[in-house]
Amino acid sequence: MATDTKDLEALVLVRVVRLNAAIAGVVTGLLAGLVLFAATNWLVLKGGPVVGPHLALLGQYFIGYRVSFVGSLIGFAWAFLLGFLAGAAVVAIYNRLADLRDPPARGR
């Protein structure tokens, strides 16, 4: 029994976990989109004479984005896309590096 436990521990320590790039991309995209959506709507609800001049600068990068409710929906879409690409790229790079350390066996 003790030998089986030690063998299992050795196997777990040697294997490297590979991540799913699509799932990581969706999670990262949702987080980025929700943060931008919440920040924009917070400023819209807060109001004032000048609403979010610094956040409005994102309109230079995200086409159609403005500090408004409709702009928050457009910003959500852009931030989701950018977050998805960034999250998927990080996981893809991680998986490549993991393959260098522990190459996948054929037929696994």
C-alpha positions in Angstrom: 0.0 0.0 0.0 2.8 2.4 0.9 4.6 1.7 -2.4 1.4 2.4 -4.4 1.0 5.7 -2.6 4.6 6.7 -3.3 4.3 5.7 -7.0 1.1 7.7 -7.3 2.7 10.8 -5.7 5.6 10.5 -8.0 3.4 10.2 -11.0 1.3 13.3 -9.9 4.4 15.4 -9.3 5.9 14.5 -12.7 2.8 15.1 -14.9 2.1 18.7 -15.9 -1.5 19.8 -16.3 -2.6 21.0 -19.7 -5.2 23.7 -19.8 -8.1 24.3 -22.2 -7.4 27.5 -24.1 -11.1 28.1 -25.1 -12.3 27.9 -21.5 -9.6 30.2 -20.3 -10.3 32.6 -23.1 -14.0 32.7 -22.3 -13.4 33.3 -18.6 -10.8 36.0 -19.2 -13.1 37.6 -21.8 -16.1 37.6 -19.5 -14.1 39.2 -16.7 -12.7 41.9 -18.9 -16.0 42.6 -20.4 -17.9 42.7 -17.1 -15.3 45.0 -15.6 -15.6 47.5 -18.5 -19.4 47.2 -18.5 -19.6 47.9 -14.7 -17.1 50.7 -14.8 -18.9 52.5 -17.6 -22.3 52.1 -16.1 -21.0 53.3 -12.7 -19.8 56.5 -14.3 -23.1 56.9 -16.2 -25.2 56.5 -13.1 -22.8 58.8 -11.1 -23.3 61.5 -13.7 -21.9 65.0 -13.4 -20.9 67.7 -15.9 -18.1 65.6 -17.5 -18.7 61.9 -17.4 -15.5 59.7 -17.4 -13.0 61.6 -19.6 -10.3 59.0 -18.9 -12.5 56.0 -19.7 -13.7 57.8 -22.8 -10.2 57.5 -24.2 -10.9 53.8 -24.8 -13.0 55.0 -27.8 -9.7 55.5 -29.5 -9.1 51.8 -29.5 -12.6 50.3 -29.3 -14.6 51.5 -32.3 -18.0 52.7 -31.2 -17.3 52.8 -27.5 -18.6 55.8 -25.5 -19.3 56.4 -21.8 -23.0 55.6 -22.1 -25.2 52.5 -21.7 -25.0 51.6 -25.4 -21.3 52.3 -25.3 -21.0 49.9 -22.3 -22.5 47.1 -24.4 -20.1 47.8 -27.3 -17.2 48.0 -24.8 -18.2 44.7 -23.3 -18.0 43.1 -26.7 -14.6 44.6 -27.4 -13.2 43.8 -24.0 -14.6 40.2 -24.3 -12.8 39.8 -27.6 -9.5 41.2 -26.4 -9.7 39.2 -23.1 -10.6 36.0 -25.0 -7.6 36.4 -27.3 -5.2 37.3 -24.4 -6.4 34.4 -22.2 -6.3 31.8 -25.0 -2.8 33.0 -26.0 -1.4 32.8 -22.5 -2.8 29.2 -22.1 -1.5 28.2 -25.5 2.0 29.4 -24.6 1.7 27.6 -21.2 0.7 24.4 -22.9 3.7 24.7 -25.4 6.1 25.2 -22.5 4.5 22.3 -20.6 5.0 20.1 -23.6 8.7 20.9 -23.6 9.0 19.8 -20.0 6.7 16.7 -20.3 6.1 15.7 -23.9 2.7 14.0 -24.4 2.9 10.2 -25.0 1.5 8.8 -28.2 -1.9 7.3 -27.8 -2.7 9.2 -24.6 
